[in-house]
């Protein structure tokens, strides 16, 4: 088979060269079906589609960005194209989450200060990134739910862009419901829940290994049942409710990577909040530039 070169406009000097650790390479090959000998050809097939039929998506089409979608879909070309279409169309159709994503804006600084979405600064033994979602840290009468989702998705986009290992090992989500009130529940309308499930299930190029609810009140199933309505069977089976059982939670997320407020030994929560507030603010230019990647009207 002849070598497949880059499409017109792709700098061959920027072609993907795998620098993953050996265990991550093995995981990509065994779990995701990544074939090093065919990887470049698969990337080029998607790039040609993005530059032709799907040019209206205005997608990132560099090798690594395309590869992350292929990995998230276990190298099924048709599924990857569908997810790319969903992702960039979502960024156009949900402006309340994907427009005006300047971290210097007061409402976003407020969300960052609250620490509503916090990737942990350590991985599980299996390599997964853990994302802590503090769903009730805001005040419903003061803060907009859309600002919380916007800021959370900004950080998701940033870590997916900067950490290639996430595309191999996936993410574990931890949703902390401590302090949840009726006001918080009323903000989670079926429309908002559908958008959240659609984003994670059908759009983002990352595997969600599990969704874990902690500090959950007894009535949490009322809200979770709405979530499950919009989930496919595979996603629904990955939802776990730990209530206040910290032991079962630690079986999934080891204490060594958790802040002490969650029974861990990896620093304090306030330090984690400060880290992501500083990191997101310093990436202002990247966020502003990233906003152009969305489908045309």
Backbone bond lengths (Angstrom), bond angles and torsions (degrees), N, CA, C in turn:
res aa  C-N    CA-C-N  psi(-1)  N-CA   C-N-CA  omega(-1)  CA-C   N-CA-C  phi
1 X - - - 1.473 - - 1.522 109.36 -
2 X 1.321 119.44 129.06 1.458 121.22 -178.95 1.520 111.46 -66.50
3 X 1.327 115.20 152.23 1.472 119.64 179.26 1.518 109.34 -63.61
4 X 1.313 115.11 142.42 1.463 120.22 -179.78 1.516 108.19 -99.26
5 X 1.300 117.52 115.23 1.458 121.17 -179.65 1.509 111.13 -87.98
6 X 1.316 116.74 170.83 1.460 120.67 -179.66 1.513 111.98 -71.03
7 X 1.330 117.68 145.73 1.466 120.55 176.41 1.525 110.01 -62.64
8 X 1.328 116.53 164.53 1.454 120.43 176.98 1.518 109.94 -55.65
9 X 1.320 115.96 135.07 1.461 120.17 178.38 1.510 113.78 94.46
10 X 1.345 118.99 -12.00 1.460 121.75 177.45 1.523 108.61 -93.95
11 X 1.292 117.69 121.24 1.462 122.69 179.61 1.523 109.06 -71.09
12 X 1.363 118.30 116.27 1.466 119.55 -179.43 1.520 112.68 -61.51
13 X 1.337 116.76 -21.68 1.466 119.39 177.72 1.521 111.79 -71.69
14 X 1.358 116.68 -16.11 1.451 120.59 179.25 1.520 111.95 -101.46
15 X 1.326 117.21 10.15 1.461 120.61 179.34 1.522 109.70 -61.46
16 X 1.332 114.96 145.50 1.463 120.46 -175.86 1.522 111.82 -64.54
17 X 1.325 115.28 129.88 1.458 123.09 172.21 1.522 106.82 -123.10
18 X 1.314 116.72 121.19 1.459 120.59 -174.95 1.527 110.68 -71.43
19 X 1.323 115.27 121.85 1.465 121.65 176.21 1.529 110.84 -120.14
20 X 1.323 117.03 17.87 1.455 121.12 -179.36 1.532 110.62 -65.88
21 X 1.332 116.79 149.56 1.469 119.63 172.02 1.530 109.71 -60.67
22 X 1.319 116.09 158.72 1.456 120.59 -174.42 1.518 112.33 -58.67
23 X 1.334 117.93 -40.56 1.464 119.19 -178.63 1.524 111.29 -66.50
24 X 1.333 117.47 -33.97 1.467 120.62 177.52 1.525 110.78 -71.21
25 X 1.320 117.64 -37.81 1.469 120.52 176.49 1.524 110.11 -61.40
26 X 1.320 115.06 -43.38 1.461 119.52 -178.74 1.519 110.49 -64.79
27 X 1.345 116.75 -41.39 1.462 120.65 177.79 1.526 110.99 -61.83
28 X 1.336 117.03 -43.10 1.462 121.03 179.78 1.525 111.65 -61.66
29 X 1.314 115.88 -38.01 1.466 119.95 -179.02 1.522 111.70 -75.76
30 X 1.344 116.75 -44.97 1.460 120.26 -173.80 1.523 113.11 -79.72
31 X 1.338 117.89 -37.86 1.461 120.44 -175.82 1.530 113.28 -96.39
32 X 1.338 116.24 -29.64 1.461 119.04 -174.09 1.518 113.09 -108.28
33 X 1.321 117.54 -7.45 1.451 120.26 179.45 1.515 114.30 75.25
34 X 1.336 117.11 26.43 1.453 121.12 -179.40 1.528 110.10 -80.18
35 X 1.308 115.89 117.41 1.461 122.21 179.56 1.527 108.22 -103.97
36 X 1.341 118.12 110.76 1.472 120.15 -177.46 1.518 113.67 -54.96
37 X 1.339 116.81 -29.86 1.468 120.00 -177.87 1.525 112.12 -77.84
38 X 1.325 117.41 -22.19 1.462 120.73 -178.74 1.530 112.75 -111.30
39 X 1.333 115.98 -4.47 1.469 120.50 -174.47 1.532 111.87 -56.33
40 X 1.324 117.58 -48.28 1.461 120.47 -177.67 1.520 111.45 -62.05
41 X 1.333 116.68 -40.84 1.462 119.88 179.39 1.522 111.48 -62.65
42 X 1.344 116.71 -42.05 1.463 119.66 179.20 1.537 110.70 -63.87
43 X 1.338 115.60 -41.20 1.470 119.69 178.39 1.520 110.18 -60.83
44 X 1.331 116.81 -44.82 1.467 120.79 -178.03 1.531 111.32 -64.00
45 X 1.329 116.98 -36.39 1.464 119.91 178.43 1.530 110.78 -61.10
46 X 1.316 115.80 -42.92 1.470 119.44 179.45 1.520 110.32 -69.31
47 X 1.319 117.34 -41.10 1.465 120.04 -179.97 1.520 111.54 -61.64
48 X 1.319 117.07 -41.10 1.462 120.08 178.50 1.523 111.16 -63.89
49 X 1.323 116.44 -38.20 1.471 120.76 176.38 1.529 110.50 -65.11
50 X 1.347 116.96 -42.11 1.459 120.98 -179.79 1.526 111.60 -66.94
51 X 1.322 116.86 -29.33 1.464 120.48 -178.60 1.529 111.68 -88.17
52 X 1.316 117.27 -13.78 1.457 121.04 -179.17 1.510 111.73 -109.57
53 X 1.317 115.41 -100.77 1.464 122.35 -176.51 1.522 113.41 -55.13
54 X 1.346 117.16 -36.74 1.470 121.08 -174.52 1.523 113.01 -104.80
55 X 1.332 116.86 24.46 1.468 119.82 -178.58 1.531 111.85 -61.06
56 X 1.336 116.13 -26.51 1.468 120.26 -178.69 1.529 112.82 -64.68
57 X 1.341 116.57 -14.78 1.467 119.71 -178.93 1.529 112.83 -72.99
58 X 1.336 117.39 -21.48 1.469 120.92 -176.90 1.523 110.57 51.91
59 X 1.302 115.75 47.48 1.466 121.43 -174.08 1.525 111.86 -86.54
60 X 1.303 115.62 156.57 1.463 119.76 166.43 1.530 106.90 -65.67
61 X 1.339 116.62 126.37 1.460 117.97 -176.05 1.531 112.54 -123.17
62 X 1.341 117.08 18.33 1.456 118.88 173.13 1.528 109.13 -68.78
63 X 1.324 116.37 160.25 1.464 121.40 -173.52 1.526 112.79 -54.67
64 X 1.329 117.07 -48.18 1.461 119.27 -174.26 1.520 111.94 -68.01
65 X 1.326 117.89 -39.65 1.468 119.92 178.76 1.524 110.82 -61.80
66 X 1.336 116.36 -42.27 1.464 120.42 178.19 1.521 110.32 -66.90
67 X 1.325 116.85 -42.09 1.462 121.01 -178.99 1.521 111.79 -59.78
68 X 1.314 117.42 -36.69 1.465 120.26 -179.74 1.530 111.21 -63.39
69 X 1.322 117.13 -37.24 1.461 119.41 176.29 1.519 110.91 -68.99
70 X 1.321 116.94 -39.43 1.467 119.86 177.70 1.522 110.50 -62.57
71 X 1.319 117.10 -43.04 1.465 119.86 178.29 1.523 110.88 -64.07
72 X 1.322 116.97 -42.19 1.459 120.29 -179.49 1.511 113.10 -64.23
73 X 1.335 116.81 -17.67 1.475 122.17 -179.85 1.521 111.41 -115.21
74 X 1.319 117.04 18.00 1.470 123.37 179.27 1.532 111.95 50.51
75 X 1.331 114.38 39.78 1.464 123.53 173.72 1.527 113.58 62.55
76 X 1.325 116.20 24.75 1.459 120.60 170.70 1.526 106.53 -85.46
77 X 1.323 117.25 108.61 1.461 122.08 -173.19 1.522 112.52 -58.64
78 X 1.318 117.20 -43.95 1.463 120.47 -178.17 1.521 111.39 -65.46
79 X 1.331 116.54 -42.23 1.465 120.58 178.71 1.529 110.27 -65.43
80 X 1.337 116.94 -41.08 1.463 120.98 179.57 1.526 111.17 -63.02
81 X 1.319 116.71 -41.00 1.469 119.83 177.55 1.525 110.82 -63.29
82 X 1.326 116.00 -40.25 1.456 119.89 178.19 1.516 112.01 -63.58
83 X 1.325 116.25 -40.37 1.467 120.10 -179.28 1.524 110.74 -70.89
84 X 1.316 117.56 -39.01 1.464 120.65 175.04 1.530 110.63 -60.44
85 X 1.324 115.77 -44.05 1.466 120.07 178.94 1.530 110.14 -61.28
86 X 1.318 116.30 -46.64 1.467 120.36 -179.84 1.527 111.60 -61.71
87 X 1.338 115.74 -42.81 1.460 120.75 -175.05 1.526 111.52 -63.20
88 X 1.322 116.75 -51.00 1.464 118.90 -175.17 1.523 112.42 -78.29
89 X 1.323 118.03 -25.98 1.458 119.48 172.07 1.523 110.94 -71.84
90 X 1.329 116.71 -37.03 1.461 120.30 176.50 1.524 110.83 -59.58
91 X 1.327 116.78 -41.86 1.466 120.41 -178.86 1.531 111.45 -63.16
92 X 1.323 117.68 -26.10 1.459 121.26 175.68 1.525 111.34 -84.26
93 X 1.333 116.90 -39.54 1.466 120.83 -171.60 1.525 113.90 -81.42
94 X 1.325 117.69 -16.32 1.468 119.95 -178.74 1.530 108.77 -120.22
95 X 1.343 117.79 69.66 1.466 120.52 -177.13 1.523 113.36 -62.65
96 X 1.337 116.63 -25.45 1.464 118.64 179.27 1.530 112.36 -65.38
97 X 1.330 116.92 -15.83 1.467 121.12 176.25 1.524 112.58 -109.87
98 X 1.330 117.09 -26.62 1.467 119.39 -168.86 1.525 114.52 -121.43
99 X 1.330 117.59 14.32 1.457 121.46 172.96 1.523 109.50 -122.16
100 X 1.337 115.82 157.22 1.472 121.55 179.94 1.526 110.72 53.97
101 X 1.326 115.33 52.47 1.465 120.79 -176.94 1.533 111.15 -97.46
102 X 1.298 114.84 48.38 1.461 121.17 177.40 1.526 107.91 -89.20
103 X 1.336 118.19 115.13 1.463 119.48 -177.62 1.523 113.89 -64.52
104 X 1.342 117.65 -11.90 1.462 120.02 177.98 1.525 112.34 -80.39
105 X 1.340 117.44 -12.28 1.464 120.00 179.32 1.526 110.16 -62.20
106 X 1.323 117.98 140.00 1.472 120.74 -176.18 1.526 114.15 -55.14
107 X 1.336 117.27 -41.21 1.461 119.53 -177.13 1.529 111.78 -68.21
108 X 1.341 116.58 -31.83 1.462 119.19 178.22 1.522 110.10 -77.75
109 X 1.324 116.92 -38.52 1.466 119.73 174.75 1.526 110.68 -59.28
110 X 1.328 116.04 -37.16 1.466 120.13 178.64 1.528 110.97 -64.22
111 X 1.324 116.66 -43.63 1.467 120.28 178.41 1.533 110.99 -64.71
112 X 1.332 116.17 -41.39 1.464 119.77 177.98 1.530 110.98 -63.88
113 X 1.306 116.08 -37.66 1.463 121.14 178.92 1.529 110.96 -65.49
114 X 1.328 116.34 -36.50 1.459 120.83 179.13 1.531 111.60 -72.49
115 X 1.329 116.72 -28.48 1.464 120.17 -178.28 1.517 112.19 72.89
116 X 1.318 116.13 52.89 1.465 120.65 -177.59 1.528 112.01 -74.43
117 X 1.337 117.11 -29.28 1.471 121.32 -178.62 1.514 108.35 -135.63
118 X 1.343 116.22 117.95 1.459 120.81 -171.76 1.529 111.74 -134.67
119 X 1.328 118.83 100.62 1.465 119.31 170.34 1.527 109.26 -64.85
120 X 1.315 116.85 133.93 1.460 119.54 179.17 1.524 110.11 -71.57
121 X 1.326 115.97 152.55 1.464 121.05 -178.04 1.518 110.63 -93.28
122 X 1.293 114.62 50.89 1.455 122.31 178.75 1.518 108.06 -177.21
123 X 1.313 117.31 156.95 1.456 121.85 -178.26 1.529 110.33 -111.09
124 X 1.320 116.16 161.88 1.459 120.41 174.13 1.527 108.58 -70.66
125 X 1.323 116.44 169.75 1.467 120.39 179.24 1.526 111.11 -60.79
126 X 1.332 116.30 -27.45 1.469 120.44 179.32 1.525 112.52 -87.99
127 X 1.328 117.25 1.30 1.459 121.28 174.90 1.507 116.74 95.98
128 X 1.349 118.50 -0.70 1.468 119.25 -176.74 1.533 111.73 -73.51
129 X 1.331 114.37 143.34 1.453 121.30 168.78 1.528 107.97 -79.06
130 X 1.322 117.05 135.12 1.466 121.42 177.24 1.521 108.47 -106.23
131 X 1.329 116.32 129.05 1.458 121.79 178.64 1.524 109.09 -114.23
132 X 1.318 116.07 121.16 1.462 122.23 179.42 1.521 109.36 -93.40
133 X 1.334 116.30 117.64 1.467 122.30 179.68 1.523 107.70 -107.06
134 X 1.312 116.59 112.01 1.471 121.35 180.00 1.524 107.51 -95.53
135 X 1.324 114.21 86.29 1.460 121.46 -166.43 1.524 114.20 -69.60
136 X 1.327 117.60 -19.46 1.467 119.70 -175.69 1.529 112.11 -118.71
137 X 1.334 116.80 22.44 1.461 119.27 -177.00 1.528 111.68 -78.36
138 X 1.331 117.65 -17.96 1.458 120.95 -179.13 1.524 110.95 -94.05
139 X 1.344 116.02 168.21 1.456 121.97 177.87 1.532 108.84 -103.09
140 X 1.323 118.19 115.41 1.475 121.09 -175.19 1.522 114.21 -56.72
141 X 1.331 118.01 -32.62 1.469 119.66 -178.44 1.529 111.66 -77.96
142 X 1.328 116.27 -14.51 1.464 120.83 -176.50 1.526 112.29 -110.20
143 X 1.331 116.76 -38.28 1.455 121.10 -172.17 1.529 111.51 -109.76
144 X 1.333 115.04 145.85 1.452 120.89 177.39 1.531 110.77 -87.14
145 X 1.323 115.44 137.14 1.462 120.31 177.10 1.528 110.66 -60.37
146 X 1.325 117.00 -36.37 1.456 119.93 -179.66 1.523 112.52 -63.70
147 X 1.326 117.70 -33.08 1.462 120.15 177.50 1.518 110.74 -67.87
148 X 1.329 116.19 -35.22 1.466 120.05 177.23 1.528 110.06 -65.08
149 X 1.334 116.91 -46.90 1.461 119.94 179.62 1.521 111.16 -66.50
150 X 1.321 117.00 -40.09 1.459 119.70 179.52 1.533 110.68 -59.41
151 X 1.318 116.40 -49.41 1.461 120.55 -178.44 1.515 111.12 -65.03
152 X 1.323 117.15 -41.46 1.468 120.76 178.67 1.523 110.67 -60.86
153 X 1.332 117.05 -45.62 1.462 120.54 -179.25 1.521 112.23 -67.66
154 X 1.314 116.86 -29.85 1.464 120.15 175.00 1.522 110.44 -60.93
155 X 1.325 115.99 -45.17 1.467 119.50 -179.10 1.520 110.47 -69.99
156 X 1.335 116.76 -37.11 1.472 119.66 175.24 1.522 109.65 -58.34
157 X 1.331 116.91 -49.23 1.462 120.47 -179.09 1.524 111.03 -59.34
158 X 1.320 116.44 -38.96 1.458 120.44 -178.62 1.526 112.10 -66.41
159 X 1.330 117.62 -46.67 1.463 118.66 -177.44 1.527 111.14 -70.17
160 X 1.337 117.44 -33.94 1.461 119.44 177.12 1.525 110.78 -66.70
161 X 1.322 115.80 -34.25 1.463 120.33 179.43 1.530 111.13 -71.20
162 X 1.326 117.53 -37.13 1.462 120.72 -170.32 1.524 114.63 -98.11
163 X 1.313 118.43 -18.14 1.465 120.17 -175.96 1.527 109.81 -121.27
164 X 1.310 116.47 99.32 1.456 121.41 -177.56 1.519 112.75 -63.97
165 X 1.331 117.38 -28.62 1.464 120.67 -177.16 1.522 112.21 -60.86
166 X 1.330 117.61 -27.94 1.463 120.52 179.49 1.528 110.50 -62.46
167 X 1.335 116.98 -33.40 1.462 120.24 179.71 1.518 111.96 -69.34
168 X 1.317 116.50 -18.17 1.465 121.05 178.75 1.523 111.37 -93.84
169 X 1.320 116.51 -48.73 1.470 120.24 -171.69 1.523 114.67 -95.94
170 X 1.323 118.14 -22.92 1.458 120.21 178.49 1.526 114.18 88.84
171 X 1.335 114.61 -173.13 1.464 122.61 -174.14 1.525 110.57 -126.92
172 X 1.319 115.63 142.34 1.463 123.03 168.32 1.526 106.75 -108.33
173 X 1.320 116.94 123.20 1.461 121.17 179.18 1.519 109.91 -97.89
174 X 1.326 115.76 134.69 1.464 122.30 176.11 1.520 107.36 -120.64
175 X 1.323 117.10 114.66 1.462 121.93 -178.37 1.521 108.72 -104.00
176 X 1.329 115.30 110.82 1.462 121.27 -179.37 1.527 109.17 -90.97
177 X 1.336 116.13 117.70 1.468 121.23 -177.98 1.525 112.61 -101.15
178 X 1.314 117.14 17.05 1.468 120.34 179.19 1.526 110.04 -59.42
179 X 1.321 115.92 128.62 1.453 121.05 178.13 1.514 114.93 82.24
180 X 1.335 118.02 8.76 1.451 119.92 -178.45 1.530 110.50 -65.28
181 X 1.334 115.65 140.59 1.460 122.07 -177.74 1.523 109.31 -127.32
182 X 1.315 115.37 174.83 1.456 120.24 176.17 1.531 110.29 -60.53
183 X 1.320 116.36 -35.09 1.460 120.57 178.77 1.520 111.88 -60.82
184 X 1.335 116.94 -41.06 1.460 120.53 176.73 1.534 110.47 -64.87
185 X 1.336 115.60 -43.99 1.464 119.86 -178.53 1.523 111.27 -62.56
186 X 1.335 117.57 -38.15 1.459 120.87 -179.05 1.523 112.24 -67.61
187 X 1.339 117.11 -25.39 1.461 120.01 176.52 1.531 111.71 -71.04
188 X 1.342 115.97 -25.41 1.469 120.54 -178.10 1.520 109.86 -87.85
189 X 1.311 115.47 72.01 1.463 120.85 178.66 1.533 109.16 -71.06
190 X 1.335 117.80 161.89 1.472 119.40 176.30 1.528 113.04 -54.18
191 X 1.340 117.02 -35.23 1.461 120.49 179.20 1.522 111.37 -64.43
192 X 1.322 116.86 -44.14 1.472 121.67 179.29 1.526 109.93 -65.63
193 X 1.331 116.16 -43.48 1.463 120.24 179.75 1.522 110.63 -62.40
194 X 1.343 116.80 -42.55 1.469 119.52 178.61 1.521 110.94 -59.79
195 X 1.339 117.08 -44.37 1.457 120.30 -179.00 1.528 110.95 -62.88
196 X 1.330 116.78 -40.34 1.460 120.25 -179.66 1.526 111.32 -65.61
197 X 1.331 116.35 -45.22 1.468 120.02 179.85 1.523 110.24 -66.67
198 X 1.321 117.07 -43.40 1.459 121.30 179.54 1.526 111.20 -58.81
199 X 1.334 116.32 -42.79 1.464 120.48 -178.77 1.522 111.06 -59.84
200 X 1.325 116.57 -50.71 1.463 120.61 -175.71 1.521 112.45 -75.52
201 X 1.295 116.59 -36.06 1.467 120.27 -173.27 1.528 112.65 -84.84
202 X 1.320 117.36 -36.32 1.458 120.77 -169.86 1.522 114.50 -116.30
203 X 1.337 117.79 -9.34 1.470 119.02 -170.59 1.528 114.45 -121.21
204 X 1.314 116.91 -52.07 1.467 118.95 -173.83 1.528 111.47 -70.08
205 X 1.352 116.63 139.55 1.472 120.77 -177.31 1.522 112.28 -85.38
206 X 1.310 116.55 55.46 1.463 120.02 -178.19 1.521 108.55 -147.36
207 X 1.320 115.60 143.83 1.459 120.10 178.75 1.533 110.14 -85.42
208 X 1.325 115.79 127.40 1.460 120.99 174.83 1.525 107.13 -89.88
209 X 1.306 116.71 109.85 1.458 120.87 -175.65 1.524 111.43 -76.17
210 X 1.333 116.90 -36.13 1.466 120.34 175.80 1.519 109.47 -166.07
211 X 1.344 115.28 154.97 1.466 122.47 175.22 1.523 105.96 -121.31
212 X 1.313 116.41 118.00 1.465 121.92 -172.49 1.523 110.70 -116.77
213 X 1.321 116.18 121.15 1.463 121.23 177.98 1.521 108.89 -97.82
214 X 1.324 116.22 125.62 1.466 120.87 178.69 1.531 109.27 -122.07
215 X 1.341 114.70 161.40 1.466 121.65 -177.05 1.528 110.25 52.13
216 X 1.320 114.89 38.79 1.457 120.46 -175.54 1.526 111.25 -84.77
217 X 1.346 118.49 132.16 1.457 121.26 175.45 1.523 110.40 -69.52
218 X 1.313 115.93 166.37 1.463 120.99 -175.58 1.525 112.61 -63.29
219 X 1.328 117.35 -27.13 1.466 120.23 -176.78 1.532 112.70 -91.28
220 X 1.345 117.99 13.10 1.464 120.87 -174.74 1.525 112.12 -60.78
221 X 1.319 117.62 -28.19 1.468 119.90 -177.99 1.524 112.57 -62.01
222 X 1.324 117.25 -25.17 1.465 120.03 178.93 1.525 109.87 -60.92
223 X 1.343 115.67 -44.52 1.468 120.26 179.16 1.519 110.25 -76.40
224 X 1.326 117.08 -40.85 1.459 120.38 -177.39 1.524 111.80 -63.37
225 X 1.305 117.01 -32.46 1.466 119.51 178.44 1.527 111.51 -63.71
226 X 1.340 116.33 -31.60 1.460 119.49 176.15 1.523 109.32 -69.69
227 X 1.337 116.61 -42.93 1.460 120.21 176.13 1.527 110.47 -56.79
228 X 1.324 116.05 -47.53 1.470 120.23 -176.21 1.521 112.25 -63.03
229 X 1.323 117.27 -29.36 1.460 120.61 178.83 1.521 111.35 -58.82
230 X 1.336 116.11 -32.97 1.465 120.22 -176.11 1.527 112.46 -96.66
231 X 1.325 117.54 -4.68 1.461 121.00 -177.91 1.520 111.32 -90.82
232 X 1.325 115.73 147.22 1.455 117.64 169.93 1.528 108.70 -75.90
233 X 1.311 116.95 171.47 1.462 121.22 -174.13 1.524 111.93 -60.45
234 X 1.322 116.39 -41.42 1.464 120.23 -178.38 1.526 111.47 -62.64
235 X 1.333 116.77 -45.50 1.458 120.49 -179.88 1.527 110.81 -65.81
236 X 1.332 117.44 -42.98 1.460 121.17 -178.76 1.526 111.76 -60.60
237 X 1.318 116.92 -33.57 1.463 120.88 -179.79 1.522 112.72 -73.54
238 X 1.318 116.60 -10.13 1.465 120.63 -178.92 1.522 112.68 -101.27
239 X 1.328 116.44 11.06 1.459 121.71 178.27 1.528 109.39 -95.90
240 X 1.332 116.23 127.99 1.461 121.16 -179.19 1.527 109.16 -130.87
241 X 1.324 116.04 135.34 1.464 121.81 178.48 1.525 108.13 -110.20
242 X 1.324 116.34 116.02 1.464 121.31 -177.52 1.526 112.61 -96.85
243 X 1.328 116.91 -10.04 1.452 119.09 -177.63 1.516 109.47 59.99
244 X 1.336 116.25 -123.78 1.464 121.28 176.79 1.522 110.47 -110.63
245 X 1.323 116.62 20.86 1.459 122.02 -178.20 1.526 109.66 -86.31
246 X 1.314 116.72 91.25 1.459 120.94 -175.95 1.521 111.64 -69.41
247 X 1.322 117.33 -24.61 1.461 120.85 -179.59 1.526 110.96 -65.72
248 X 1.344 116.66 -47.13 1.465 118.90 -179.86 1.524 110.90 -67.62
249 X 1.328 116.83 -33.54 1.460 121.60 176.95 1.529 110.77 -63.25
250 X 1.331 116.34 -42.68 1.469 120.65 -179.22 1.522 112.51 -70.55
251 X 1.303 117.49 -15.41 1.462 119.40 174.84 1.525 111.36 -72.29
252 X 1.334 115.83 -22.02 1.465 120.95 178.75 1.528 111.29 -99.50
253 X 1.337 116.11 -42.09 1.458 121.12 178.27 1.525 108.46 -117.11
254 X 1.328 118.30 111.17 1.462 121.19 -175.68 1.528 112.35 -66.24
255 X 1.331 117.81 141.50 1.468 121.32 -179.18 1.521 113.14 -57.27
256 X 1.319 116.99 -25.70 1.467 120.59 -176.69 1.524 113.63 -61.03
257 X 1.335 117.83 -22.11 1.467 119.13 -179.41 1.529 112.12 -110.39
258 X 1.326 117.35 2.06 1.469 121.70 -179.66 1.520 111.43 -96.33
259 X 1.340 117.89 148.01 1.471 119.60 172.17 1.523 110.15 -68.00
260 X 1.300 116.07 161.41 1.470 120.37 -172.47 1.526 112.37 -63.04
261 X 1.340 117.68 -27.21 1.471 120.77 179.06 1.524 111.99 -63.86
262 X 1.340 117.02 -16.50 1.463 121.50 178.10 1.526 110.95 -112.87
263 X 1.323 115.08 28.48 1.458 120.43 178.29 1.512 113.78 75.68
264 X 1.335 116.09 19.56 1.449 119.94 -176.83 1.511 114.03 -105.78
265 X 1.321 115.47 -173.97 1.463 121.73 -177.18 1.527 111.67 -130.39
266 X 1.348 116.96 18.04 1.457 120.36 -176.97 1.523 110.77 -107.04
267 X 1.331 116.24 64.71 1.455 121.24 176.26 1.517 114.04 77.43
268 X 1.340 114.65 -168.18 1.455 121.54 -177.77 1.528 110.63 -107.41
269 X 1.309 114.21 155.62 1.465 121.10 -179.92 1.528 110.76 -59.64
270 X 1.314 117.45 -40.53 1.469 120.72 -177.75 1.528 111.46 -62.01
271 X 1.328 116.38 -32.09 1.469 119.71 178.09 1.526 110.95 -71.23
272 X 1.327 116.51 -37.16 1.462 121.01 178.05 1.526 110.03 -66.33
273 X 1.322 116.89 -42.00 1.469 121.56 177.43 1.529 110.02 -60.98
274 X 1.335 116.11 -46.70 1.467 120.80 -179.17 1.530 111.03 -62.08
275 X 1.334 116.49 -38.30 1.460 120.51 -179.67 1.527 111.08 -61.03
276 X 1.336 117.31 -48.22 1.461 119.70 -176.11 1.526 112.72 -75.45
277 X 1.316 117.05 -29.20 1.467 119.75 174.24 1.527 109.69 -64.74
278 X 1.304 116.62 -44.90 1.465 121.66 179.50 1.530 110.66 -66.93
279 X 1.331 116.56 -45.71 1.461 120.71 -177.74 1.519 111.34 -61.91
280 X 1.340 117.36 -48.19 1.466 120.69 -178.67 1.526 110.87 -64.43
281 X 1.320 117.56 -40.62 1.460 120.92 -179.28 1.524 110.99 -64.73
282 X 1.322 116.76 -40.15 1.467 121.11 179.89 1.523 112.41 -68.44
283 X 1.348 116.98 -20.13 1.463 121.30 -179.16 1.535 111.86 -94.86
284 X 1.315 116.68 22.93 1.468 121.07 -176.13 1.530 112.09 -54.59
285 X 1.312 118.06 -46.41 1.457 120.68 -178.69 1.529 111.31 -61.29
286 X 1.338 116.69 -38.76 1.457 120.08 179.62 1.525 111.13 -65.18
287 X 1.332 116.47 -44.64 1.469 119.73 -179.83 1.525 111.37 -62.05
288 X 1.330 116.81 -41.67 1.460 120.22 -179.08 1.528 109.91 -65.43
289 X 1.334 116.94 -42.16 1.462 120.65 178.87 1.530 111.58 -68.30
290 X 1.318 117.03 -33.77 1.461 121.77 -176.45 1.531 112.57 -69.59
291 X 1.324 116.13 -21.96 1.463 118.99 -173.59 1.527 113.39 -66.13
292 X 1.340 117.19 -19.21 1.462 119.75 -178.41 1.512 112.93 -73.70
293 X 1.334 117.71 -15.23 1.462 120.32 -177.33 1.527 110.05 -83.53
294 X 1.304 114.76 88.73 1.464 121.41 178.69 1.528 107.83 -158.06
295 X 1.314 115.63 157.21 1.465 120.22 -177.15 1.532 111.14 -64.94
296 X 1.334 114.83 153.06 1.456 119.45 174.41 1.523 109.73 -73.65
297 X 1.305 115.66 157.52 1.468 120.54 178.35 1.528 110.79 -66.95
